[in-house]
Amino acid sequence: MSELNVKDLIPQREPFLFVDKIVEREGNKIVTSYQVTGDEDFFKGHFPGNPIMPGVLLQEALFQSGACLMAAGVDGGLGVVAKVSNAKFKNMVRPGDELVMEVELTEQISNAFYFKGKTKVAGKAVLSIEFTCAKV
């Protein structure tokens, strides 16, 4: 597999980029990672003295991973989230944690891409989710 660069695949940029690298991509699956440094702006308010990465940003990291999978496998277009379901948050993410995200494309119908995703930190489940993106 040739080296895929996240910034070549998706338009998001810092401070709203939550995928550092593509660990593995094969077929309809991708594994990505993001190192939570603690310097991210959202920690200033979520929560002072007890920093926890917001769940909506954990979801966004999986959405961006799915967008990388879409971009690596199809020509052009922008993936936008159309539906989110079955989100289950199991643990908190704190500064110093590395997110390891696995996303699988389970079905594609026309411009709709159906995904299942999960995030782990140190082998422990943090988030599992199903989501749909539309290619626009």
C-alpha positions as CSV (number, residue, x, y, z in Angstrom):
1,M,0.0,0.0,0.0
2,S,1.4,3.4,-0.9
3,E,1.6,6.0,1.9
4,L,-1.7,8.0,2.1
5,N,-1.5,11.5,3.5
6,V,-4.6,12.6,5.4
7,K,-4.4,16.2,4.1
8,D,-4.3,15.0,0.5
9,L,-7.6,13.1,1.1
10,I,-9.8,15.5,3.1
11,P,-10.2,19.3,3.3
12,Q,-10.2,19.6,7.1
13,R,-7.3,21.4,8.7
14,E,-6.1,22.3,12.1
15,P,-7.6,23.2,14.5
16,F,-10.5,21.0,13.2
17,L,-8.5,18.0,12.0
18,F,-8.7,14.9,14.2
19,V,-6.9,12.4,12.1
20,D,-3.1,12.4,12.2
21,K,-2.3,9.4,10.1
22,I,-3.7,6.4,8.2
23,V,-2.4,3.3,9.9
24,E,-3.9,0.8,7.5
25,R,-6.3,0.7,4.6
26,E,-7.6,-2.4,3.0
27,G,-10.7,-2.8,0.9
28,N,-13.7,-1.3,2.7
29,K,-11.8,-0.7,6.0
30,I,-9.5,1.9,7.3
31,V,-7.6,2.4,10.6
32,T,-6.5,5.9,11.5
33,S,-5.0,7.5,14.6
34,Y,-5.0,10.9,16.4
35,Q,-2.7,11.9,19.2
36,V,-4.5,14.0,21.8
37,T,-1.9,16.5,23.0
38,G,-3.8,18.5,25.6
39,D,-3.0,21.7,23.7
40,E,-6.3,21.6,21.7
41,D,-8.4,24.7,22.2
42,F,-11.5,22.8,23.3
43,F,-9.7,21.7,26.5
44,K,-9.8,25.3,27.7
45,G,-13.5,25.0,28.4
46,H,-14.2,21.2,28.5
47,F,-13.5,21.1,31.4
48,P,-11.0,23.4,33.2
49,G,-9.1,21.3,35.7
50,N,-10.6,18.1,34.3
51,P,-10.0,18.0,30.6
52,I,-12.1,15.6,28.6
53,M,-12.4,15.4,24.8
54,P,-16.0,16.2,23.8
55,G,-18.0,13.3,22.5
56,V,-19.1,15.3,19.4
57,L,-15.4,15.6,18.5
58,L,-14.8,11.9,19.0
59,Q,-17.6,11.4,16.5
60,E,-16.0,13.9,14.1
61,A,-12.7,12.0,14.2
62,L,-14.6,8.9,13.0
63,F,-16.4,11.0,10.4
64,Q,-13.1,12.3,9.1
65,S,-11.7,8.7,9.1
66,G,-14.7,7.6,7.0
67,A,-14.1,10.6,4.6
68,C,-10.5,9.4,4.2
69,L,-11.8,6.0,3.2
70,M,-14.3,7.5,0.8
71,A,-11.6,9.7,-0.8
72,A,-9.1,6.9,-1.1
73,G,-11.7,4.8,-2.9
74,V,-13.8,7.1,-5.1
75,D,-13.2,10.0,-7.4
76,G,-13.7,13.5,-6.0
77,G,-16.5,15.0,-4.1
78,L,-17.0,16.0,-0.5
79,G,-18.5,13.6,2.1
80,V,-21.0,15.2,4.5
81,V,-22.6,13.5,7.4
82,A,-26.3,12.7,6.7
83,K,-27.2,10.4,9.6
84,V,-25.8,9.3,12.9
85,S,-27.1,6.3,14.9
86,N,-26.3,4.0,17.8
87,A,-23.6,6.1,19.3
88,K,-22.3,4.5,22.4
89,F,-19.7,6.3,24.6
90,K,-17.8,3.9,26.8
91,N,-14.8,5.8,28.2
92,M,-13.4,9.3,28.4
93,V,-10.5,10.6,26.3
94,R,-8.0,12.8,28.1
95,P,-4.8,14.6,27.1
96,G,-2.0,12.2,26.2
97,D,-4.4,9.5,24.8
98,E,-4.0,8.2,21.3
99,L,-7.2,7.5,19.5
100,V,-7.1,4.4,17.2
101,M,-10.1,4.5,14.9
102,E,-11.5,1.8,12.7
103,V,-14.1,2.5,10.1
104,E,-15.8,0.1,7.8
105,L,-17.9,0.9,4.7
106,T,-20.8,-1.5,5.1
107,E,-22.8,-0.4,2.1
108,Q,-22.9,2.1,-0.7
109,I,-26.0,3.1,-2.6
110,S,-25.5,5.8,-5.2
111,N,-24.0,8.7,-3.4
112,A,-24.8,7.4,0.1
113,F,-22.0,5.7,2.1
114,Y,-23.0,3.6,5.2
115,F,-20.3,3.2,7.9
116,K,-19.7,1.5,11.2
117,G,-16.9,2.9,13.3
118,K,-15.2,2.4,16.6
119,T,-12.5,4.2,18.6
120,K,-10.2,2.7,21.1
121,V,-7.6,4.1,23.5
122,A,-4.9,1.7,24.7
123,G,-7.1,-1.2,23.5
124,K,-10.2,-0.1,25.4
125,A,-13.4,0.9,23.6
126,V,-14.2,4.6,23.8
127,L,-16.9,5.0,21.1
128,S,-18.9,2.9,18.7
129,I,-21.2,4.4,16.1
130,E,-23.0,4.0,12.8
131,F,-23.2,6.9,10.4
132,T,-24.1,7.7,6.8
133,C,-22.3,10.2,4.6
134,A,-23.5,11.6,1.3
135,K,-21.0,12.5,-1.4
136,V,-21.7,16.0,-2.7
